[in-house]
Amino acid sequence: MKKILITGKNSYVGRSLEKWLRNYPNSYLIDSINLRNDSWKEKDFSEYDVVFHVAGIAHIKETKENAHLYYKVNRDLAYEVAQKARIESVKQFIFLSSMSVYGIETGVIDKDSALNPKSNYGKSKLEAENLITNLEDSFFKVAILRPPMIYGKGCKGNYTKLAKLALKTPIFPDIDNERSMIYIDNLSEFVKCLIDNCSSGLFFPQNNDYVNTSKMVKLIAKKHGKKILLTELFNPLLTLMKRNETVSKVFGSLTYEETLSKNSNAQINSFVDFEESIRLTED
């Protein structure tokens, strides 16, 4: 029986993992805490085998006024929690980072790709990674996760925007792109495997197959009984707008090289395939 503490009680990833692990009541005991005030500092971490840290700031527009919050929450708070976990003899600390640490909107990320975050979100996550990794020793294992876009029922972010668009528009650009993504249950199963093996290191979990944006939108529409026409009519315009950040995020290709995730994905006992993941998300 492993005892797990999830820091970030209201986070989508944290709640999803807790729900997933409750399918194995004889294997895990799960608690979750909120870090919005300092009361967490009085919490006894010594009774836990694993701390899964998912608390952080994301999905808000970055401004000069809120820039400091990213470093206060995503970096400093994460490091404080990791220090407390180490001091109080927690065996494993799992930190949810992001693909944003690479700072690119299009391209292929491999083992030699440079870490060059452009946003405060990406910068704060990378700085937290470096601080937390330095705490690792033979008694305190650190696992860093850099997932691509996460999606699933109730998620926030770009998937939700595309899903809404799929139900409104009768036509959509037919673009031949590829994007790394991960369905929330696949991510939860991956974290379960990390916990089971008390793994440490850097991990890049993703779905078994890359996702094509146009096919995804068509699949979402089909799930709701709606027909959508894919057309290449808008492709020249999108090519001209490829430097636009939103266009790049939606229609550009951004993937983890398959070999980079091979060891990560090999740990997962079962994957939900893409079509099934859309069905479960849209139900």
Secondary structure, DSSP 8 states (H G I E B T S, - for coil): -EEEEEE-TT-HHHHHHHHHHTT-TTTEEEEEE--SSGGGGGS-GGG-SEEEE-----SS---TTTHHHHIIIIIIIHHHHHHHHHHTT-SEEEEE--GGGG--SSEEE-TT------SHHHHHHHHHHHHHHTT-BTTBEEEEE---EEE-TT--SHHHHHHHHHTT-SEEE-----B-EEEHHHHHHHHHHHHHHT--EEE----SS-B-HHHHHHHHHHHTT---EEESTTHHHHHHTTTSHHHHHHHS-EEE-HHHHHHHHHT-S----HHHHHHHHH-
